[in-house]
Amino acid sequence: MEQKFTEKFKEQIGYFEGVEEVLNLSALNDEDYEELSDDEKENLKNNWISSSATDLRKEVRIINEPNSIFDLYRKYLRFLEWEENGEKEEEKEGLIILEPEFQRDNVWSLTKKQELIESVLLGIPLPAFYFSEDRNGNYIVVDGKQRLTTFFKFMHEGMKLGKNLKALVNNKSIATHEDFEAKLRNKFEDFKLICYIVSSTTSPVIQNEIFLRVNRGGIILNKQEIRNALNQGKSTRLLNNISQNEKIDFVAKKRKKDQYIALRFFSFYLFRKDEEFISWYMEQIEKQGIDKFNVDVLFDLTMKYINKNSQDFSDRLYTLFCEAYDKSQIIFAKLKRAQFSRGESRVVNMNIFEVWMYLMDSIDFDEKSETIIDSLCDEYTRMINDEEFIDKILYLRDQEERINYRFKYVEGILERINDR
């Protein structure tokens, strides 16, 4: 059943057709998982809950590993060194990464930062910190970013302390932990933090559930924010660069909605056109024992594949995206209609976006190619008036059969264009 939103709500959330896949945060899996009934979803959770402790540990590896403030600070310094030296992605090892960016707007006040430093010196236990560990042993902060940012800024750059502590640093206006006398400095550095590390061997499906449950920042993460958190590197920089390009504007950029649609395009593009990706993808799903197509796995592996590849590969994807987008705008300008939309709607449909961008990459033309432009305009009009195609973009969008239908449809357009 198609979900209904008021026009005001659509404006508030940056609506596009398919946005419900991003907004529905209660699911354990991704878009393909939405097709399960509520009973099936509950059964999956109940299977985890009712499994033995031994079996559950095989699926969910969360390690309780106390770290001192200084232990984590060392990892942060290694990250700064890695960033400053411009080292390769594969050399990023044993670092702490304060990204993702989803809590950027939730910045603490100076008073709150000062109170945190005081709490440590008073020996007051702090709430637990949560990290996702990648395969190189890097800690990606899931919960506790503002607290860690406060510690690291105080230690590395210094900050203004509250009146209760000012006397302890000889009334310096800006102080670091180094300005404390040795006894206090050691007390601060050695303060133990309760840290839960979500191992890289934990299924991404379960990692997503953990992210949704432990985030304390007042912002419930959507699925693309979770993916970005778990896959920091070239893939997130690629998506950020697309989002920051002012010439590319198709859906709201807040809360990674545009990045979600861009990732969908890259995932399906690579899955259909890149033999190396297809081979690597098949190896990965075989290792994971996955025997059924799942878009959640595809999206996650796409980001991992981009991360492990060269910067040149990432740059080529960026150029490909920009050129395909520019060509699509030629068609929509000629049609005098809203981009990537259907019927009388002015709303972007994400499935039209991904297949039309795929087609645009496959055809070489510019503003002067009048014959090709006219043909593409006719084909677009025919496509959005095809009842079977419309059915495949409105319901159960991420069933494998429906995805294949949509891409074969535009591959048929490509054949007709080439035959003219």
Phi, psi and omega per residue, in radians:
M1 nan 2.282 -3.099
E2 -1.238 2.318 -3.097
Q3 -1.370 2.439 -3.088
K4 -1.874 2.349 3.078
F5 -2.242 2.564 3.044
T6 -1.267 2.757 3.137
E7 -1.065 -0.667 3.138
K8 -1.110 -0.750 3.141
F9 -1.163 -0.683 3.095
K10 -0.997 -0.758 -3.132
E11 -1.126 -0.697 -3.093
Q12 -1.157 -0.677 -3.040
I13 -1.646 -0.088 -3.071
G14 1.246 1.017 -2.964
Y15 -1.136 2.489 2.868
F16 -2.552 2.791 -3.133
E17 -1.258 2.035 -3.019
G18 2.030 -0.120 -3.074
V19 -1.081 -0.441 -3.121
E20 -1.080 -0.450 3.096
E21 -1.168 -0.512 3.101
V22 -1.449 -0.659 -3.045
L23 -1.303 -0.525 -3.091
N24 -1.328 1.736 -3.010
L25 -1.711 -0.032 -3.071
S26 -1.453 -0.214 -3.061
A27 -1.337 2.539 3.113
L28 -1.418 -0.482 -3.121
N29 -1.908 -2.955 -3.105
D30 -1.777 -2.646 -2.919
E31 -0.938 -0.728 -3.136
D32 -1.084 -0.544 -3.123
Y33 -1.182 -0.396 -3.122
E34 -1.074 -0.348 -3.090
E35 -1.329 -0.263 3.105
L36 -1.232 2.588 3.067
S37 -1.281 2.879 3.098
D38 -1.027 -0.663 3.136
D39 -1.121 -0.705 3.139
E40 -1.166 -0.679 3.093
K41 -1.091 -0.781 3.140
E42 -1.126 -0.645 3.114
N43 -1.095 -0.684 3.120
L44 -1.106 -0.804 3.094
K45 -1.091 -0.755 -3.117
N46 -1.103 -0.581 3.089
N47 -1.096 -0.715 3.087
W48 -1.150 -0.795 -3.076
I49 -1.112 -0.713 -3.055
S50 -1.493 -0.132 3.141
S51 -1.215 2.748 -3.139
S52 -1.187 2.816 3.126
A53 -1.040 -0.639 -3.138
T54 -1.144 -0.826 3.139
D55 -1.143 -0.673 -3.121
L56 -1.136 -0.634 3.132
R57 -1.125 -0.458 3.100
K58 -1.219 -0.548 -3.109
E59 -1.584 -0.706 -3.038
V60 -2.087 1.919 3.126
R61 -1.946 1.731 3.085
I62 -2.074 2.031 -3.043
I63 -1.760 2.259 3.033
N64 -1.527 1.863 -3.027
E65 -2.286 1.667 3.119
P66 -1.043 2.377 3.074
N67 -2.272 2.494 3.009
S68 -1.354 2.836 3.075
I69 -0.995 -0.699 -3.098
F70 -1.226 -0.568 3.063
D71 -0.985 -0.823 -3.118
L72 -1.272 -0.566 3.120
Y73 -1.107 -0.665 3.099
R74 -1.076 -0.719 3.101
K75 -1.114 -0.638 3.116
Y76 -1.165 -0.730 3.115
L77 -1.099 -0.661 3.096
R78 -1.124 -0.633 3.090
F79 -1.120 -0.778 3.126
L80 -1.066 -0.683 3.133
E81 -1.169 -0.748 3.112
W82 -1.066 -0.744 -3.111
E83 -1.175 -0.739 -3.098
E84 -1.170 -0.652 -3.087
N85 -1.468 -0.104 3.130
G86 1.066 0.666 -3.115
E87 -1.230 2.868 -3.088
K88 -1.231 2.746 -3.114
E89 -1.017 -0.707 -3.084
E90 -1.220 -0.238 3.105
E91 -1.594 0.027 3.106
K92 -1.404 1.769 -3.007
E93 -2.485 2.347 3.078
G94 1.179 0.540 -3.097
L95 -1.851 2.935 2.965
I96 -1.999 2.267 -3.042
I97 -1.997 2.012 -3.084
L98 -1.371 -0.223 2.930
E99 -1.102 2.855 0.281
P100 -1.423 3.064 -3.010
E101 -1.583 0.071 -2.981
F102 -1.232 -0.193 3.107
Q103 -1.869 0.248 -3.033
R104 -1.009 -0.642 -3.109
D105 -1.366 -0.182 -3.082
N106 -1.701 1.179 -3.034
V107 -1.596 2.312 -3.127
W108 -1.251 2.622 3.029
S109 -1.333 2.828 3.109
L110 -1.048 -0.703 -3.136
T111 -1.034 -0.747 -3.127
K112 -1.154 -0.652 3.097
K113 -1.145 -0.751 3.132
Q114 -1.091 -0.707 3.135
E115 -1.132 -0.595 3.111
L116 -1.135 -0.788 3.112
I117 -1.064 -0.750 3.117
E118 -1.081 -0.717 -3.126
S119 -1.040 -0.707 3.114
V120 -1.110 -0.808 -3.116
L121 -1.185 -0.433 3.070
L122 -1.468 -0.119 3.123
G123 1.340 0.372 -3.126
I124 -1.381 2.150 3.138
P125 -1.041 2.468 -3.141
L126 -1.813 2.693 3.046
P127 -1.000 2.740 -3.075
A128 -1.129 2.681 3.042
F129 -1.854 2.506 3.118
Y130 -2.109 2.370 3.118
F131 -2.279 2.592 2.944
S132 -1.820 2.182 -3.119
E133 -1.682 2.253 3.080
D134 -1.572 -3.087 -3.014
R135 -1.255 -0.231 3.083
N136 -1.701 0.170 3.113
G137 1.372 0.250 3.075
N138 -1.391 2.494 3.104
Y139 -1.729 2.042 3.052
I140 -1.755 2.176 -3.021
V141 -1.277 2.118 3.070
V142 -1.657 -0.813 3.140
D143 -2.469 2.189 -3.132
G144 2.103 0.224 -3.070
K145 -1.040 -0.783 -3.082
Q146 -1.150 -0.674 3.126
R147 -1.163 -0.769 3.132
L148 -1.173 -0.694 3.086
T149 -1.030 -0.696 3.111
T150 -1.101 -0.833 3.128
F151 -1.023 -0.875 -3.025
F152 -1.204 -0.656 3.106
K153 -1.142 -0.734 3.111
F154 -1.071 -0.760 -3.073
M155 -1.331 -0.610 -3.014
H156 -1.636 -0.688 -3.061
E157 -1.982 -0.460 -3.074
G158 1.626 2.750 3.091
M159 -2.707 2.888 3.120
K160 -1.355 2.196 -3.118
L161 -1.637 2.771 3.107
G162 -1.215 2.913 -3.055
K163 -1.089 -0.460 3.135
N164 -1.185 -0.448 -3.085
L165 -1.872 -0.212 -3.027
K166 -1.038 -0.647 -3.133
A167 -1.142 -0.435 -3.108
L168 -1.356 -0.165 3.128
V169 -2.152 0.517 3.113
N170 0.990 0.643 3.078
N171 1.032 0.449 3.086
K172 -1.147 2.455 -3.108
S173 -1.221 -0.702 3.078
I174 -2.161 2.196 -3.062
A175 -2.354 2.762 3.003
T176 -2.092 3.103 3.109
H177 -1.093 -0.411 3.137
E178 -1.155 -0.342 -3.134
D179 -1.437 -0.177 3.037
F180 -1.276 2.698 2.974
E181 -1.144 2.792 -2.980
A182 -0.925 -0.737 -3.095
K183 -1.080 -0.794 3.136
L184 -1.232 -0.664 -3.136
R185 -1.073 -0.797 3.124
N186 -1.111 -0.676 3.128
K187 -1.068 -0.731 -3.139
F188 -1.203 -0.870 -3.075
E189 -1.114 -0.636 -3.047
D190 -1.532 -0.032 -3.108
F191 -1.032 2.207 -3.056
K192 -1.498 2.327 3.094
L193 -1.895 2.395 3.064
I194 -1.360 2.023 -3.066
C195 -2.133 2.259 3.032
Y196 -1.902 2.152 -3.094
I197 -1.868 2.049 3.067
V198 -1.489 1.941 -3.024
S199 -1.116 2.650 3.121
S200 -1.150 -0.312 -3.140
T201 -1.422 -0.161 3.103
T202 -1.256 2.357 -3.127
S203 -0.936 2.393 3.072
P204 -0.962 -0.558 3.115
V205 -1.046 -0.802 -3.118
I206 -1.280 -0.626 3.078
Q207 -1.014 -0.730 3.120
N208 -1.030 -0.752 3.139
E209 -1.101 -0.706 3.125
I210 -1.103 -0.771 3.118
F211 -0.977 -0.787 -3.080
L212 -1.142 -0.545 -3.020
R213 -1.572 -0.476 -3.032
V214 -1.739 -0.270 -3.092
N215 -1.050 2.236 -3.050
R216 -2.013 0.118 -2.983
G217 -1.408 0.103 -3.122
G218 1.452 -0.009 3.116
I219 -2.110 2.058 3.062
I220 -1.391 2.164 -3.039
L221 -1.225 2.464 2.970
N222 -1.618 3.068 -2.933
K223 -1.170 -0.630 3.137
Q224 -1.233 -0.594 3.065
E225 -1.106 -0.657 3.104
I226 -1.159 -0.791 3.127
R227 -1.043 -0.776 3.135
N228 -1.064 -0.664 -3.135
A229 -1.128 -0.644 -3.077
L230 -1.472 -0.222 -3.008
N231 -2.318 0.805 3.125
Q232 -1.068 2.430 3.119
G233 2.572 -2.560 -3.089
K234 -1.064 -0.623 -3.104
S235 -1.138 -0.748 -3.140
T236 -1.239 -0.586 3.082
R237 -1.173 -0.678 3.096
L238 -1.058 -0.846 -3.132
L239 -1.150 -0.662 3.095
N240 -1.124 -0.710 -3.140
N241 -1.105 -0.696 3.084
I242 -1.119 -0.762 -3.122
S243 -1.119 -0.595 -3.083
Q244 -1.478 -0.140 3.114
N245 -1.324 1.934 -3.048
E246 -1.156 -0.352 -3.140
K247 -1.377 -0.269 3.141
I248 -1.793 1.947 -3.045
D249 -2.562 1.730 -3.115
F250 -2.192 -0.593 2.996
V251 -2.443 3.008 -3.136
A252 -1.003 2.420 -3.111
K253 -1.531 -0.181 -3.120
K254 -1.245 2.589 3.085
R255 0.984 0.524 2.996
K256 1.144 0.334 -3.116
K257 -1.078 -0.739 3.127
D258 -1.165 -0.619 -3.138
Q259 -1.192 -0.604 3.088
Y260 -1.055 -0.809 -3.116
I261 -1.208 -0.676 3.096
A262 -1.087 -0.732 3.123
L263 -1.111 -0.702 3.088
R264 -1.000 -0.795 3.131
F265 -1.038 -0.880 -3.119
F266 -1.047 -0.707 -3.104
S267 -1.087 -0.866 -3.114
F268 -1.248 -0.601 3.095
Y269 -1.051 -0.899 -3.125
L270 -1.137 -0.656 -3.092
F271 -1.148 -0.434 -3.102
R272 -1.855 -0.337 -2.999
K273 -2.140 -0.305 -3.021
D274 -1.888 1.832 -3.076
E275 -1.093 -0.656 3.134
E276 -1.140 -0.723 3.100
F277 -1.113 -0.780 -3.112
I278 -1.032 -0.783 3.133
S279 -1.092 -0.803 3.140
W280 -1.135 -0.725 3.127
Y281 -1.046 -0.788 -3.133
M282 -1.109 -0.659 3.086
E283 -1.090 -0.745 -3.084
Q284 -1.175 -0.753 -3.109
I285 -1.247 -0.504 3.063
E286 -1.172 -0.736 3.096
K287 -1.064 -0.652 -3.108
Q288 -1.463 -0.049 3.124
G289 1.209 0.536 -3.128
I290 -1.655 2.125 -3.102
D291 -1.994 0.118 3.140
K292 -2.293 2.402 3.140
F293 -1.060 2.364 -3.104
N294 -2.539 2.085 -3.088
V295 -1.130 -0.511 3.100
D296 -1.018 -0.816 3.121
V297 -1.139 -0.742 3.139
L298 -1.040 -0.827 -3.118
F299 -1.111 -0.749 -3.139
D300 -1.113 -0.785 -3.123
L301 -1.215 -0.540 3.066
T302 -1.052 -0.803 3.133
M303 -1.127 -0.692 3.126
K304 -1.163 -0.665 3.132
Y305 -1.138 -0.760 3.098
I306 -1.096 -0.718 -3.138
N307 -1.075 -0.662 -3.056
K308 -1.457 -0.222 3.139
N309 -1.512 3.112 -3.088
S310 -1.320 2.854 3.056
Q311 -1.134 -0.559 3.111
D312 -1.078 -0.676 3.100
F313 -1.096 -0.786 3.115
S314 -1.094 -0.716 3.128
D315 -1.111 -0.664 3.124
R316 -1.141 -0.678 3.099
L317 -1.121 -0.687 3.124
Y318 -1.098 -0.817 -3.138
T319 -1.099 -0.756 3.116
L320 -1.007 -0.794 -3.125
F321 -1.091 -0.843 -3.101
C322 -1.083 -0.755 -3.120
E323 -1.172 -0.718 3.108
A324 -1.124 -0.684 3.132
Y325 -1.145 -0.765 3.133
D326 -1.050 -0.737 -3.141
K327 -1.161 -0.641 3.116
S328 -1.092 -0.606 -3.122
Q329 -1.179 -0.504 3.073
I330 -1.094 -0.749 -3.121
I331 -1.167 -0.809 -3.093
F332 -1.192 -0.552 3.082
A333 -1.161 -0.726 3.132
K334 -1.172 -0.661 3.124
L335 -1.318 -0.310 -3.077
K336 0.963 0.875 -3.141
R337 -2.422 2.828 3.126
A338 -1.097 2.476 -3.062
Q339 -1.169 2.466 3.020
F340 0.922 0.635 -3.100
S341 -2.020 2.970 -3.127
R342 -2.184 2.692 3.061
G343 0.915 -2.344 3.123
E344 -1.581 0.007 -3.091
S345 -1.216 2.602 3.027
R346 -1.903 0.185 -3.079
V347 -1.656 2.375 3.083
V348 -1.134 2.306 2.998
N349 -1.795 2.139 -3.002
M350 -1.139 -0.534 3.134
N351 -1.278 -0.649 3.016
I352 -1.107 -0.721 3.135
F353 -0.975 -0.911 -3.004
E354 -1.197 -0.643 -3.126
V355 -1.372 -0.615 -3.130
W356 -1.255 -0.657 3.047
M357 -1.100 -0.696 3.093
Y358 -1.045 -0.760 3.117
L359 -1.169 -0.743 -3.126
M360 -1.043 -0.641 3.104
D361 -1.169 -0.427 -3.038
S362 -1.530 -0.178 -3.067
I363 -2.111 2.276 -3.128
D364 -1.664 1.956 3.099
F365 -2.789 2.897 3.051
D366 -2.453 -2.951 -3.066
E367 -1.045 -0.407 -3.072
K368 -1.534 -0.140 -3.074
S369 -1.467 1.228 -2.973
E370 -1.070 -0.716 -3.109
T371 -1.103 -0.808 3.137
I372 -1.133 -0.740 -3.133
I373 -1.065 -0.794 3.127
D374 -1.079 -0.715 3.132
S375 -1.128 -0.734 -3.139
L376 -1.176 -0.635 3.076
C377 -1.078 -0.765 3.110
D378 -1.093 -0.742 -3.107
E379 -1.167 -0.673 3.136
Y380 -1.131 -0.771 3.137
T381 -1.077 -0.726 3.115
R382 -1.126 -0.719 -3.096
M383 -1.076 -0.822 -3.058
I384 -1.369 -0.061 3.041
N385 -1.893 0.096 3.113
D386 -1.502 1.989 -3.034
E387 -1.078 -0.658 -3.129
E388 -1.185 -0.716 3.101
F389 -1.096 -0.791 -3.139
I390 -1.041 -0.701 3.093
D391 -1.028 -0.634 -3.080
K392 -1.341 -0.186 3.122
I393 -1.913 -0.042 -3.087
L394 -1.897 -0.469 -3.029
Y395 -2.286 2.450 3.105
L396 0.782 0.892 -2.941
R397 -0.984 -0.584 -2.968
D398 -1.846 0.380 2.901
Q399 -1.190 2.454 -3.071
E400 -0.987 -0.731 -3.118
E401 -1.076 -0.673 -3.110
R402 -1.283 -0.652 3.076
I403 -1.090 -0.837 -3.138
N404 -1.057 -0.701 3.124
Y405 -1.026 -0.820 -3.069
R406 -1.095 -0.763 -3.103
F407 -1.292 -0.594 3.054
K408 -1.159 -0.548 3.103
Y409 -1.064 -0.867 -3.112
V410 -1.308 -0.441 3.028
E411 -1.168 -0.535 3.020
G412 -1.158 -0.684 3.062
I413 -1.053 -0.770 -3.138
L414 -1.024 -0.762 3.130
E415 -1.079 -0.750 -3.128
R416 -1.158 -0.687 3.119
I417 -1.109 -0.745 -3.115
N418 -1.210 -0.458 -3.123
D419 -1.429 -0.208 -3.072
R420 -1.448 nan nan
